[in-house]
Amino acid sequence: MEKLIKKNPYIIAELGGNHDGHKDYIYEGIYEAKKSGADAIKLQYYSANNLILPNTPLMRNVKNSKTKDKNQYDRYKRLELNIKDIPKFYKFAKKIKIDFGLSIFDHTKVKYLSKYLDFFKIASGDIEYFPLLKEISKYNKKIFVSTGLCNFKIINRAIKLLKKKDLVIMHCVCCYPTKEEDYNLASINLMKKKYGKLYDIGISDHTKGNSVSKISFVLGANYIEKHFLPNTKVKNVGDFRLSLNPQEFKNFVKDIKKVNKIMGDNIKEKFFCEKPFEKNLRR
């Protein structure tokens, strides 16, 4: 009988705003993500002036952190990346052999940035930002689409606009952090049934623990995104409570790969470990 061995999932370390405004932390984050066993590192590119209104109140997860930002605009402005640095980050990632992706929130910069990434990520909040989806659809890159706050009508419309076969539809819950019991992983079964023949399924995990990702992998999520801290010194960031430091992330990757070993192959036969017991157990 042919063995159908399930591959380990593709694991993305989402650095997001966890660099805390320090360029050195981005390089450190890329390096530590590779060292921790991630397949990819992801950053976020946006222009605060084009993304959010001044004096927008801080999001709840940021407000409860020790940040000194007065509002969400201040936070975005402080964490904004210089577009000229993106090629340098990409080059460094390629040098140490880790994939590099971006969540881009500015459709006018997609063409330039497409040269310096391995994949696009569309955030849940931008799944109905049609100019961005149309622009991203022009380039031959893998696209991850987060589906927090979405129903199938919204997801279907995004898929139609993207016009791509190389899509990963990511189950996501937009709560930071999310309780494990709020992740409704049965959604993965529905997504596999509806989209699994054409597209890959993944999960963007906003919990602090490992359980949601492990169960998601068993259910068929072949791509897993987890928020990542570049080091143990970074704590005054909004994503701290749902992010893993390098050692925690290394353990996370080991746990996921262990799940794969436990799942084994798509067979039912006499297993090697059973052979010493066969003569004693058979009549």
Summary of the structure (lengths in Angstrom):
residues: 283
radius of gyration: 20.2
end to end distance: 26.4
largest distance: 78.6
contacts: 871
relative contact order: 0.17
helix: 45%
strand: 17%
